[in-house]
Structure formats: structure tokens, C-alpha cells
Amino acid sequence: MSDESSSEERTEEPTAKRLEKAREDGQVVRSQELSVAAMMIGAALFMYLFGSYLLIRIGEIFARGFVFDRKDVFDSNLLPTTFGSHALESMIVALPLFALTVIIAFAAAGLLGGYNLSVKALAPKASKLNPIQGLKRIFGMKALVDLSKAVLKFGLVGSVLYFVVSSNFDALVGLGFSEVQAAMSGAGEMIANGVVLVTLTLIVAAGIDIPYQIYEHNKKMKMTKQEIKDEFKDTEGRPEVKAQIRRKQREMAMALMIEAVGDADVIVVNPDHFAVALSYDPSSAGAPMLVAKGVDFLAQGIRERAKEEGVPVFSAPTLARALYFTTDIKEPIPESLYYAVAQVIAYVFSLNSFNKGATEADKPNPEVPLDMRYNSDGTLQ
């Protein structure tokens, strides 16, 4: 694309092809703040409901680590064995919380842009190694917006944490004089309340980030007028390619139609310009079918094919034009031409009959209705 088209403003809405290609490249709407907020809300609810039990269980495991027999002091495997078993037990206790956060993170990732596994997004890109592009990412508008969001989030979270600690300072100091279980239960309740308040600030950050990410994604997906034109050419095909395809299609259709002449029972001609091939099955109740038709060069090809296959040729200019202009290929003839075509087919069948031979004097002159008589240019006479 030229420099002029590349510098053109992106004012056009993205096409379906553009959006699909972006999804294949892994470019979908994503909000990291939404995922963080969702995980924190889930963790806060879990801690609010089960935080006291969780901390008590971990406290019991921690306390058991300091209880051992005198003979175990001289055991060199005491530390790794005890530490390993207690660490595994603590991980099992905290496993529901970890599993919940993983499930929430996976679910929140697809809320905006849906779930999209793109191999192209994982492939290394040379543009990421370009120092100029790296500087643009560091000092660009997106970096400035990300920095502003981070500062805002840090300020909100810090303010909430300061409020939680300052409002519960006396109770926090009093935990040191309480029993272990009571202290752990009280600490769990304080932590749960603090996490709930922190999540409220994260909801605010997510509420700001989601519209921004949607706006940025739509802005990135917009296209220039030149890109719309190029995509249309790629989708519909360039004019010269389309013309070549149409030419090939016509050639294939003509070849198939000429091949079908071998199945015809009679060729009605005009006698030079028009040729129409008809097929009729006496055992069926259907009308005669038109299997091929053509004008000039194609009509000559039909007559030559009929000569090769031994298909009778019947000269009836008015009937040939009427069939050509009123009937498409592989369609039955019009009802108003039944009688005229029946005369021709009966004559042809009598020529092929072993019992009765038709003569030139028996050749019919098919009568075509006045409203079915056409000139060579397709106009009614």
C-alpha cells in the first residue's frame, strides 16, 4: 500500500472479514482490570464465608509444626519431612481458593471478546524486537493511559487499605493478646472486610477500563477507504480474473451442453442461425425436454455433434426460434408448443421405425401459435 493510503484516516467501520481476521490474529477486546476485579470479588466472597475456617486450619497446621518428640530432635530428616507434609496439607486447605480464582479468571477473560485460541498470537513477531516500536509503546498514548490507570488504582487501593487499618487498629493490636483460634478468626474477618472494600475500588477501575478497551479496539479495527476497496477486490476478485472465470464457466457449460446433444431425439434448426435439441421419453407422462440450444457458432456445434451421434435434424425456423426464446435448458417445452413439437417427434420416430418408413412427403409443417412467433432478435413478429 502506498504512503498516501497508509496515512489515510481510518474512518470506515470494520467489515466482517476484517473482524474475523483480527480474531484469528488474537486481536479481541480484553480488560485486565475486569479479570482482576472478578478474581478479587470471588476471593473476597470466599474469604468472607470461609476465611475464619481457612485461617484456623492453617494455624493448626502451623502450630503442629512446633510439636515433636525429644527423640525427633536428633533425626536429620525431621525438617524436610515435617515441612513437606505440612506444606502439602496447607496447599490442600487453600486449594479451593486457588481453584476458584483460576475458574473466575478463565470466565472473566471471555466476557468481552469471547474465548479465542489463536496460534498466530503466540508466534514471535519481528515488530516486537523493533526498538522504535518499543519506544512508541513506552511513550505512546496507550502507555500514558495505562500509567494513569495504575496511579489511580494505586491511590484508591492505598486509601482503602489505610482506612481499613486505621479503623481497626485497636482491634488489630488486641489480637496479640487473644488466644490463637480467636486471633486467627478475628484476623480472617478483618482481612475479608478489607478485601471486600478493596474490590469495590477495583470495580471502579474496571468500570473505567472496559469502555476504554472497547473504544480502543473499535478504533484499531477501523479501516481506510482504500482498505475497503482492496478487501472488496480480494473478496470479489479483480475484473480481469472474474472475466476469465466467467469465460471458463461458459466454456464448461457449452461443453456439457454439446455433450447432452447425444441424448437428444431431434434437433430443430433455423436452419443456420438457431439449433434446439429436444429429448422425449414415450414411456413417461412428461413433456419433451430441451437439452441444448444455441445460436450461430454454438448452433453449428450442436448440428455437428448431432451428425456424429446420428441424431435427426429437422428444419423448422419458426418452431426453432419459438423454442429458443421461450424454453431454458433442462426445462419442458411450453404447453402451447405441444402440438407442433409432437408433429416433429412423431415424424422423427417414424423415420426410425422398422415397421413404417416416413417419406419426404410425410414431413410435417409445424404450426406455431401467433403469440409464439419470434424474429431472430427475440421480438415477436
N, C-alpha and C positions, 0 to 999 in steps of 0.2 A: 504494500500500500504506500502511496506517495506521502511526502511530508505534509502536503496540504490536507489530505484526507485523515492523516493520523492526528493532526492538530485540530480537526473539526470538533465542535462541541457535541457531546453526547446528549441529544435531546429526545431521541426516539425510545419508546417503550420496548423492552426486550421481546424478541419472538420466542415461540415455544422451543424452537431448535436451539436458540442461544441459552435458554434456561436449562434445557436438557444437557447440553454440552458442559455447562457450568457445574451441574450436579455430578457428571462423570469425572470432572476435574476436582471434585471435593469442595466446590465453592457454594456453600449453603449458609443460611442465616444461623449464627451461633452466638450465644451470650454466655460468657464465662460467669458473669455476675449472677445470672439466673441459676446456673448449676450450683454455685457456691451457696446461694441463698436457700435453694431447695435442700441441699445436704445439711446445712446448719439447722433449718427448721425441723427436718426429720430427726437429727441428732438431739435437738433441744426437746422435742416431744418425748423421745425415748428416755432421755435423762430425767425429764420431769416425772415420767411414770415409773421408771425403773432405776433412776440414778442412785437412790439410797441403797437399794439392794445390791447394785453393782459395786459400789464403793465398800460396802460391808464385806462382801465376798472377797474382794481384792485385799482388804485389810486383814481378813482372817488368813489368807494365803501368806501375806507378808509377815504376820505375827508368827506363823508356824515355822517360818524360816529361821527364827531365833531359838527354837526349842529343839534340843538334841541331847542325846545321852553323853555321859563322860567319855565312854569308850570311842564315840564317834569323833572326838577331838583329834585323835591320833590317826584317823583314816584320811589318807591323801586324796581319796575320791569323793570326800564329803561335799566340797564346794561345787564342783561341776555337776554332780548328781542331783544335789538338792536344788541348785539354781536352775538346772534344766527342767526338772519336774515341776517346780513352782512357776517357771516362766510359761511352760506349756499349759498348765492349769489356768493361769491368768489370761492367756490368749483365748482359751475356750470360753471363759466367762465373758470376755469382751467381744467374742466373735459375732453375736447378734448385732451389736452396734456397728461393727465394720461391714457386715453383710448388708445392713440397712443403708448405709451411706453409699456403698457401691451400686445397689439397685436404684437408689434415688438419682445418683449421678448419671447412670445409663438412661433412665427415664427422662430426666430433665434435658439431656443433650438433644433429644429428638422432638421437644415440644415446639420449637420454632421452625427449623428447617427439615424436620423428619430424620429418619435414620438412613444414612447413606455411607456405604463402604466403598471407598474409591481407592483403587490401586495407584492411580496417577498421582493422588495427593501424597502418597508415601514415597514416590520416586524422587531421587535427588534432582534439583533444578540448578542450572548454572547461574540463574539470576540471583539466587541466594548467596552466591560467592562473590557477586559483583560489589566492590566496596562503595561505589557511587549509590547503588540501590540501597545498600545498608545504611549509608548516611541519610538518605531520604526517609528511610523507615525510622531512624533515630530522631531526626529533627523535623519530620513532617507533621502535618496536621493531626494524623492519627495518633502519633506519639504524644503530641500535646494534649489531645483529648484523653488518652489513657492515663497520662500523668495527673491530669485534673481529677479524673475519677478516683485514682489511687489516693490522692491527697484528701479528697472529700470523704472517701470511705475510711481512711485512717483517722480523720478528725472525728467522724461520727462514732466509730468503734471506740476510740480512745475516750471520748466524752462519756459514753455509756459505761465503760469499764470503771472510769473514775467515779461516776455516780454510784455504781454498784458497790465498790469497795468502801467509799466514804459513808454510804448509808448503812452498811453492815459492818462497820469497823469494830464496834464494841462486841457484837456477836462473834465476829471472826477472832478477836483476841480471847473471848471466853471459851472458844473451842479447845484451847490449850489446857484448860482446867477440867475438861469433861472426860468421861470415860471414852474408850476407843470407839465403841459402837455408836454411842450418842454423837461423838465428834464427827465420825465419818458420815453419819446420817445427816447431821446439820450441814456439813460441808457439801454433801451431794445436793441438798436443797438449794444452798446458795449458788452453787455452780449452775444448776438447772435454771434458776431465776435469771442469773446473769446471761446465760446463753440465749434464753428467750428474748431478753431485751436487745442483745446484740443482733439477733436475727431480724428484729424489726428494722434496724439500720441497714442490714443487707437487703431487705425487701425494697427500701427506698432506693438503694444503689441499683438494684435490678430493674426497678420501675423506670429509672433514668436510662439505663444501658440498653434495654430491649428496643424502645423506639429508635434509639440512635443506631443500633446494629441493623435494624430493618431498613432505615433510611440509607445507611452506607452501602448495604448490599444492593438495594434497588438502584442507587446511584452508580455503583460499579457495573451493574448489568445493563445499564442504558447503552444504546448503540447510536452511532452516527448514521446519517442518511446514506453515506457510501457503503457502510457495513450492511445496511438493509438491502441495498441494491446487489452487493456481492453475494449475500446469502441467497437472495432470490434467484440469481443466475446459477449458483451452485445447486440449488434445490430443483429448479425447473429445467435447468440445462441451458447452455448457450444456444442462440438461434441456429447457428450452423450445425451444432450437434443434434438439436431437435429435428432440423430438416433432414439430416441423414438418417435418423431413427425412423421418421415417417416414411422416407423413401424405402428403407429396408422392410418396414411393415407392409407397405403397398406391394413390394415385390413378393414377399412371402404370401400375402393374401391372393395375389394373382396366380402364383404357382399352385396354391391349394385349389383355387377355383378351376384352373385349367385341368388339374388332376381329376376334379369331380366330373369333368365332361365325359369321362369314360363310363360313368354310371348313368348317363342320360339316355333317354329313349328317342329323343328327337331334338334337332337344332333348328329353331325357327330363325330365318335370316331376312335381311332387308334389301338387296342381297349382299351389299358390300359393306355398309356402314354399321349395321346392327346385327348382333347374334345373341340368341337366348336359348339356353339349354334347359329342357324340361324332362322330368322323370315322373313316371306314373306306375303305381303298383295296382294291377286289376284286382288282386285279392283283398285289398283294403278298401275301406269306405271313404278314405280321404281324397281330397282333390289333388291334381297334378302339382308337383313342386318345382320351383325354379331353382336350379342348382348352380347356374353360372350365367353371366351376361357381360356384354362388353360392347364397346364402340370402336370402330376403325382398327387400330393396331391390335387391341385386345380381341376384337371380334374376329380378326384374321387368325389369331392364335387359337381361338375356340374352334373355328372351322378346320384348321389344320389338325388339331387334336381329335376332332370328330372323324376326320378322314382316316387317321391312324387307327382309331378304335372301331371303325366301321359303323359309326352312329349316323343314321339318316339325317340329311339336311333338307329342310322344307322351306321354300321361299314364299314368304307371305309378309310383304313390307308393312302393311298397316297393323297386322297382328304382332309382328316383332316389336314395333315401336310401342304399341299399347302394353305389351308385357314388360318391356324395358322400363317404361316410365311409371308403372303402377305397382310393380312387384319387386321386393328385395330378395336377395339370395337366401335360400333355405326357407322361403315362405310359400304358402299355397297361392295359386293364382286367384284373381278376383272372381266372384260368382258370376258377374256379367260377361266374363270371357269363357265360361264353362263350355258353352255350345261350340264356339269357334275352335277352342283347343281340342274338344272331343272329336271334331271332324278330322283334325290333323292327326291325332293319335290313332284313331280308327284306321285311317289310311295307311299310316306307318306300320301298324300291326298287321294289316292285310298284306303289306309287301313282304313281311317276314313269315307269313303263314304258309304252311306246306299244302294246305287244302285249297286255298283260294289265292290267286295271284292278281293283284290290282294292276291296272294299266294306266298310262298317262291320261287317258280319257276319264278315268275314275278319280283323278286328283281333284280334291275339293277346293273351293274358293271361299275360305272362312269369312263370315260376315262379322264385322266388329261394330258394336253399338256406336252411335254418333258421338256420345259423350266420352268414348274411349279412343277416339282417333286423334293421334298426335302428329305434329310436324317433327322434323329432325331436331329442332332446337327445344323440344319439350312443350311447345304451346299447342293448345287444342286447335284443330282445324276449323 
